[in-house]
Amino acid sequence: MVREEFLQLVSNTGMATIKDLRRISIENKSNDRIGEFDLLTLQTFNEERFAQMMGEKYAIAYRDLSETVVNPEVLKKFRKKYVIRTRFVPIEDHGNKIVLATFDPLCLPMIKDCADLLGKPAEAVITTISAWQKIFANVKVTVDEVINNIKLVDPEDNIEQQVKAEDIGDDIVTYVNRILADAYLRGASDIHVEPYEKRFRIRFRIDGNLHEISSPPRQMMLPMISRLKIMAELDISEKRKPQDGRIKLKIGEESVDFRVSSLPTLFGEKVVLRILDQANLQLDMTKLGFMPKQLSHFKQAILQPYGMCLVTGPTGSGKTTTLYSALSELNTPDTNISTAEDPCEFNLEGINQVNVRKDIGLTFASALKSFLRQDPDVIMVGEIRDLEVGEIAVEAALTGHLVLSTLHTNDAPSAVTRLLNMGIEPFLVVASLNVIVAQRLLKSICEHCKEPLPDASKELTALGVTPEYAKKITVYKGRGCPQCANTGYKGRVAVHEVLPMTAAIKDLILSNASSDEIKKQAIYEGMRTLRMAALIKVAMGITTMEEAVANSASDQ
């Protein structure tokens, strides 16, 4: 929300007209939004000159914080809501005093409240709006802030209702909210709620690994599972059969989906929630981890008017994200795009998405047949699992449609063998395929505790790097810190193997060559294998040798 007094202050400098400032004020009524950021859109507003002028006017030191990286532990001293209210963000803690930065000099009277909250003297500095905005982006929301602002959304009609106790007690409702909020804030991809004979545990999957985060009393098991099933609109009386459902929550301004699966086990129902956060969906193809040549081959293939583009890799390797980014690239008003998914993970505006439902006969094959009667330009099918789906996909690719899909194979050349083993004729594979992409996700080194290792040239040489090049590479590893839960890793990055259908590759397929022969030819023509791509990420200081080896073990 924009303070009226602040707008008047800007107006007095002559850097913006009252009309422009009124427009900004009207457009920003939310208390959870820093409306002053929109001043940066005004061509007449000079933020650096404004900050310096305000520093002189109010006798507050000006600091250029545009390149400042604030210690995350210092940022934790204020809750995000408090920063929004006071416009002060902590930037330095000197033990006997703390330095707070603002862009709004009218907030100076609040410095005393900040000092009282921190229990030590506070010194204020003024900086530019964009520098403050950059620091503010790293202020983390706390679990307590989130659980007080969770709303349950009806997936059918999008009606929001405040999360409250049903018939199972306030403590359980609060505890479930805390688990969901904690998983969301930690960037977990899955939540595992697991019953055993004598204990009950909860684990989060973060950056590909499971971490036990809580072991509540076993008597909480049934109420907690019942609460989750109620939120997901599952039958709480049915404990003998697996069930699938969905929870849609509004956490602050973000809409977050939880895909829920319950499974009867020996000592009770296990519930797994897959977290689908639309805000974390990366649709920019240039940020998916492709190397320039790989990205060029992939974009060239998906921009063809027809043909088939396949993405392969194990479950959880980011195949769906890659396909969604391709669809986003193709999603224009003059293109009709339809997808068949099991299930639809994210809602993409302008794309016709269909959830496969085997129980009513809506399979990948039947959905594909229906798509072909819907005047499609682009078709995405979640996975080619059998000959029937494969034949329809190939037919669609050969009759003027672009088809995107996935396969579960270890590398790109193996996808060709998989299609042939399904029973698809070699000449049809050659005629329909545009490109095959294999990918993996590697853990990224934590930037907060990243440090170089001693000479690792021998290890790199053993992995296939030339001795001359190995000596030039600095290998890094994460030491372990609170920001990465002492793992040394934070986040993940994709590595790819892109196999375009060249004339030589097509000839090999027609002659029933093995996947090894296809791979050798592709490498000869410049294809970088998963192992090569992973080692390049090591050389760039993005991941470790251990990750590169572990996630490309089949690529020798």
Summary of the structure (lengths in Angstrom):
residues: 556
radius of gyration: 27.2
end to end distance: 56.7
largest distance: 80.7
contacts: 1728
relative contact order: 0.07
helix: 40%
strand: 24%
